[in-house]
Amino acid sequence: PWPAPGVRLAPPAHAEKKKAAAPAPAPAKAEGFVQARPAHVPHISEWVTNLIKYPNPLTQGKLSEVVSVDPAEVIVQSIAVKEGDYHDLPTFRRAGPTADIYWEPQEVRACVVTCGGLSPGLNNVVRGIVTTLAHYGVDSVYGIQFGYKGFYASDYLQLNARRLHLSHHTGGSMLGASRGGFDQTKIMDAVEARGINQVYIVGGDGTHRGAQKLHEEARRRGLKVAIVGVPKTIDNDIGLIDRSFGFKTCIEQARKAIECARVEAASAPNGVCVVKLMGRDSGFIATHAVLSSRDVDLCLIPEVPMITEGPTSVYRHLRNVVRTKGSAVVVVAEGACQESLENTNQKDPSGNKVYADVGSWLKRQIQANFTKHSMECNIRYIDPSYIIRSVPANADDSEYCTLLAQAAVHGAMSGFAAFSAGLVNNRTVMIPITMIGETSPRKQNIGRVWARVVASTGQPF
């Protein structure tokens, strides 16, 4: 029902041009040769028979200026390649409206659910999905309250443009969000009983693994149901995508906390202020907040071990900074230094390990080290974690949320399923949900970004 993306080739510069009538030769692994390998996105025609195609209403009437995506166009996962190498590059289908759709708008009964923790832009995504569906002529859209459990344990909310008119100006999730509650059978029983046939799920890698199970169950039951994801993580640790929505807003808020820390530290003799930022297993928030602030003297992230002894000791570095500047600011990601902390032996409702409070621990360690070396230290501690994630999306993230919401709806209406709408190389694409689970959570590469952090803070590693 959908033509496979064409293979785009970049022939060597010395290759001769072929006559138009001559058949194209089989690709050869020539120098500089690049081959696109599209990732498979499931289509409902693979398990539902006798499907009817409809002309896309977005290409007609007042929205006739909408241009359909080229079905042969794909986006390369990575634009960095080595000169002269042969490259078999993973690619993704470009997201956008298509000439034909596989849903009659009046038959669509859609629902939206937000799972996991909060992130700036959740309401923007929900609103974007509802308004884009409305452009297709869909008027039956429901909100699932408080995550996966809301499918079978809460009332459904009727969503429309009027109800969501100002929702994008507020933080949090108007639907509520929570962890856990996933029950594949109960959820699909509720979806089938209520006649829901498009399910939009906003969440992280764990949520996406659940979404994949729902897709498999829908296929097993032979249901014409599209399960579609929108990747969400405050930690920016979902694989493949350029960044998660809300991340830039989070950095802005984190920078404000760092500015407060700088003032606190500078206002006390030998002042040191520790700021703990979110980042369970990756230090994206901490590193980018440090780079945007340029007022930080030490940054600790999960990817880099903390050195406490010898010439590269973090404590020795802090003492030198305080002697030189009179104060210091420390930023630590919540998942840093966990090897030095006591294991809590606890897990949250999503199954994630609960970490000990590294901020309070680090504050005590710094105080003790200064005391050991007979140095005065007036130390402060700021934990803005929930503050930075509960605010409305900034302008950049707000626009980004709209792009993701539209991409999710366009893909679903075109008959695709089990994909997540993401940004790859600054283009919206459809990523198979299985690939989200396989590549997440990701860690930050200790390369150029970390080198910039070290150059900014002056720390010894």
Solvent accessible surface area in square Angstrom, and as a share of the most:
residue,aa,sasa,rsa
1,P,105,0.66
2,W,49,0.17
3,P,81,0.51
4,A,81,0.62
5,P,12,0.08
6,G,31,0.30
7,V,76,0.44
8,R,124,0.45
9,L,80,0.40
10,A,50,0.39
11,P,91,0.57
12,P,23,0.15
13,A,115,0.89
14,H,147,0.66
15,A,49,0.38
16,E,154,0.69
17,K,200,0.85
18,K,137,0.58
19,K,170,0.72
20,A,116,0.90
21,A,103,0.80
22,A,47,0.36
23,P,121,0.76
24,A,96,0.74
25,P,89,0.56
26,A,87,0.68
27,P,80,0.50
28,A,67,0.52
29,K,155,0.66
30,A,34,0.26
31,E,121,0.54
32,G,31,0.29
33,F,12,0.05
34,V,38,0.22
35,Q,49,0.22
36,A,8,0.06
37,R,118,0.43
38,P,49,0.31
39,A,17,0.13
40,H,120,0.54
41,V,2,0.01
42,P,18,0.11
43,H,9,0.04
44,I,0,0.00
45,S,37,0.24
46,E,78,0.35
47,W,39,0.14
48,V,26,0.15
49,T,110,0.64
50,N,146,0.75
51,L,44,0.22
52,I,111,0.56
53,K,111,0.47
54,Y,56,0.21
55,P,89,0.56
56,N,0,0.00
57,P,46,0.29
58,L,7,0.04
59,T,43,0.25
60,Q,89,0.40
61,G,61,0.58
62,K,181,0.77
63,L,45,0.22
64,S,66,0.43
65,E,120,0.54
66,V,44,0.26
67,V,124,0.71
68,S,37,0.24
69,V,30,0.17
70,D,71,0.37
71,P,48,0.30
72,A,31,0.24
73,E,54,0.24
74,V,18,0.10
75,I,20,0.10
76,V,43,0.25
77,Q,60,0.27
78,S,50,0.32
79,I,140,0.71
80,A,85,0.66
81,V,74,0.42
82,K,151,0.64
83,E,176,0.79
84,G,34,0.33
85,D,61,0.31
86,Y,74,0.28
87,H,21,0.09
88,D,63,0.32
89,L,25,0.12
90,P,39,0.25
91,T,0,0.00
92,F,0,0.00
93,R,27,0.10
94,R,71,0.26
95,A,7,0.06
96,G,10,0.10
97,P,15,0.10
98,T,5,0.03
99,A,65,0.50
100,D,54,0.28
101,I,1,0.00
102,Y,7,0.03
103,W,0,0.00
104,E,60,0.27
105,P,21,0.13
106,Q,123,0.55
107,E,65,0.29
108,V,2,0.01
109,R,85,0.31
110,A,0,0.00
111,C,0,0.00
112,V,0,0.00
113,V,0,0.00
114,T,0,0.00
115,C,4,0.02
116,G,11,0.10
117,G,13,0.13
118,L,47,0.23
119,S,0,0.00
120,P,0,0.00
121,G,4,0.04
122,L,0,0.00
123,N,4,0.02
124,N,10,0.05
125,V,0,0.00
126,V,0,0.00
127,R,69,0.25
128,G,8,0.07
129,I,0,0.00
130,V,4,0.02
131,T,32,0.18
132,T,6,0.04
133,L,0,0.00
134,A,51,0.39
135,H,103,0.46
136,Y,3,0.01
137,G,32,0.31
138,V,4,0.02
139,D,101,0.52
140,S,25,0.16
141,V,2,0.01
142,Y,37,0.14
143,G,0,0.00
144,I,0,0.00
145,Q,37,0.16
146,F,115,0.48
147,G,0,0.00
148,Y,12,0.04
149,K,110,0.47
150,G,2,0.02
151,F,3,0.01
152,Y,72,0.27
153,A,60,0.46
154,S,39,0.25
155,D,111,0.58
156,Y,29,0.11
157,L,34,0.17
158,Q,74,0.33
159,L,2,0.01
160,N,68,0.35
161,A,59,0.45
162,R,220,0.80
163,R,122,0.44
164,L,0,0.00
165,H,111,0.50
166,L,109,0.54
167,S,15,0.09
168,H,44,0.20
169,H,114,0.51
170,T,75,0.44
171,G,26,0.25
172,G,12,0.11
173,S,20,0.13
174,M,64,0.28
175,L,3,0.01
176,G,11,0.11
177,A,25,0.19
178,S,42,0.27
179,R,99,0.36
180,G,22,0.22
181,G,31,0.30
182,F,68,0.28
183,D,49,0.26
184,Q,58,0.26
185,T,79,0.46
186,K,104,0.44
187,I,0,0.00
188,M,0,0.00
189,D,67,0.34
190,A,15,0.12
191,V,1,0.01
192,E,84,0.38
193,A,90,0.70
194,R,107,0.39
195,G,36,0.35
196,I,5,0.02
197,N,22,0.11
198,Q,0,0.00
199,V,1,0.01
200,Y,0,0.00
201,I,1,0.00
202,V,0,0.00
203,G,0,0.00
204,G,15,0.15
205,D,27,0.14
206,G,47,0.46
207,T,16,0.09
208,H,1,0.00
209,R,97,0.36
210,G,7,0.07
211,A,0,0.00
212,Q,31,0.14
213,K,101,0.43
214,L,1,0.01
215,H,5,0.02
216,E,91,0.41
217,E,13,0.06
218,A,0,0.00
219,R,81,0.29
220,R,176,0.64
221,R,63,0.23
222,G,44,0.42
223,L,32,0.16
224,K,49,0.21
225,V,6,0.04
226,A,0,0.00
227,I,1,0.00
228,V,0,0.00
229,G,0,0.00
230,V,0,0.00
231,P,2,0.01
232,K,11,0.05
233,T,15,0.09
234,I,21,0.11
235,D,13,0.07
236,N,7,0.03
237,D,13,0.07
238,I,0,0.00
239,G,3,0.02
240,L,31,0.15
241,I,4,0.02
242,D,61,0.32
243,R,40,0.15
244,S,1,0.01
245,F,0,0.00
246,G,0,0.00
247,F,12,0.05
248,K,86,0.36
249,T,3,0.01
250,C,0,0.00
251,I,20,0.10
252,E,84,0.38
253,Q,32,0.14
254,A,0,0.00
255,R,127,0.46
256,K,122,0.52
257,A,11,0.09
258,I,0,0.00
259,E,72,0.32
260,C,73,0.44
261,A,0,0.00
262,R,91,0.33
263,V,74,0.42
264,E,76,0.34
265,A,1,0.00
266,A,62,0.48
267,S,89,0.57
268,A,13,0.10
269,P,87,0.55
270,N,39,0.20
271,G,0,0.00
272,V,0,0.00
273,C,0,0.00
274,V,0,0.00
275,V,0,0.00
276,K,27,0.11
277,L,1,0.00
278,M,17,0.08
279,G,1,0.01
280,R,55,0.20
281,D,37,0.19
282,S,0,0.00
283,G,0,0.00
284,F,22,0.09
285,I,1,0.00
286,A,0,0.00
287,T,0,0.00
288,H,62,0.28
289,A,0,0.00
290,V,0,0.00
291,L,39,0.19
292,S,40,0.26
293,S,14,0.09
294,R,153,0.56
295,D,52,0.27
296,V,4,0.02
297,D,10,0.05
298,L,0,0.00
299,C,0,0.00
300,L,3,0.02
301,I,2,0.01
302,P,35,0.22
303,E,30,0.14
304,V,22,0.13
305,P,99,0.62
306,M,23,0.10
307,I,66,0.34
308,T,52,0.30
309,E,137,0.61
310,G,43,0.42
311,P,109,0.68
312,T,50,0.29
313,S,6,0.04
314,V,1,0.00
315,Y,13,0.05
316,R,111,0.40
317,H,23,0.10
318,L,0,0.00
319,R,24,0.09
320,N,68,0.35
321,V,18,0.10
322,V,3,0.02
323,R,145,0.53
324,T,117,0.68
325,K,122,0.52
326,G,32,0.30
327,S,16,0.11
328,A,1,0.01
329,V,4,0.02
330,V,0,0.00
331,V,0,0.00
332,V,0,0.00
333,A,0,0.00
334,E,44,0.20
335,G,7,0.07
336,A,0,0.00
337,C,7,0.04
338,Q,36,0.16
339,E,129,0.58
340,S,64,0.41
341,L,24,0.12
342,E,153,0.68
343,N,79,0.41
344,T,42,0.24
345,N,130,0.67
346,Q,108,0.48
347,K,148,0.63
348,D,37,0.19
349,P,104,0.66
350,S,58,0.38
351,G,43,0.42
352,N,54,0.28
353,K,84,0.36
354,V,52,0.30
355,Y,53,0.20
356,A,24,0.19
357,D,64,0.33
358,V,0,0.00
359,G,0,0.00
360,S,34,0.22
361,W,36,0.13
362,L,1,0.00
363,K,70,0.30
364,R,144,0.52
365,Q,66,0.29
366,I,0,0.00
367,Q,65,0.29
368,A,61,0.47
369,N,22,0.11
370,F,0,0.00
371,T,90,0.52
372,K,159,0.67
373,H,76,0.34
374,S,107,0.69
375,M,31,0.14
376,E,99,0.44
377,C,11,0.07
378,N,43,0.22
379,I,17,0.08
380,R,93,0.34
381,Y,60,0.23
382,I,43,0.22
383,D,67,0.34
384,P,6,0.04
385,S,12,0.07
386,Y,145,0.55
387,I,113,0.58
388,I,1,0.00
389,R,37,0.14
390,S,51,0.33
391,V,32,0.18
392,P,60,0.38
393,A,17,0.13
394,N,32,0.16
395,A,88,0.68
396,D,57,0.30
397,D,0,0.00
398,S,31,0.20
399,E,111,0.50
400,Y,7,0.02
401,C,0,0.00
402,T,55,0.32
403,L,75,0.37
404,L,1,0.01
405,A,0,0.00
406,Q,64,0.28
407,A,4,0.03
408,A,0,0.00
409,V,0,0.00
410,H,20,0.09
411,G,1,0.01
412,A,0,0.00
413,M,0,0.00
414,S,2,0.01
415,G,0,0.00
416,F,3,0.01
417,A,0,0.00
418,A,3,0.02
419,F,0,0.00
420,S,0,0.00
421,A,0,0.00
422,G,0,0.00
423,L,11,0.05
424,V,2,0.01
425,N,44,0.23
426,N,104,0.53
427,R,102,0.37
428,T,24,0.14
429,V,0,0.00
430,M,7,0.03
431,I,0,0.00
432,P,9,0.05
433,I,2,0.01
434,T,62,0.36
435,M,42,0.19
436,I,0,0.00
437,G,15,0.15
438,E,136,0.61
439,T,52,0.30
440,S,8,0.05
441,P,69,0.43
442,R,57,0.21
443,K,118,0.50
444,Q,11,0.05
445,N,130,0.67
446,I,86,0.43
447,G,38,0.36
448,R,195,0.71
449,V,39,0.23
450,W,15,0.05
451,A,60,0.47
452,R,124,0.45
453,V,0,0.00
454,V,36,0.21
455,A,84,0.65
456,S,26,0.17
457,T,11,0.06
458,G,52,0.50
459,Q,4,0.02
460,P,55,0.35
461,F,41,0.17
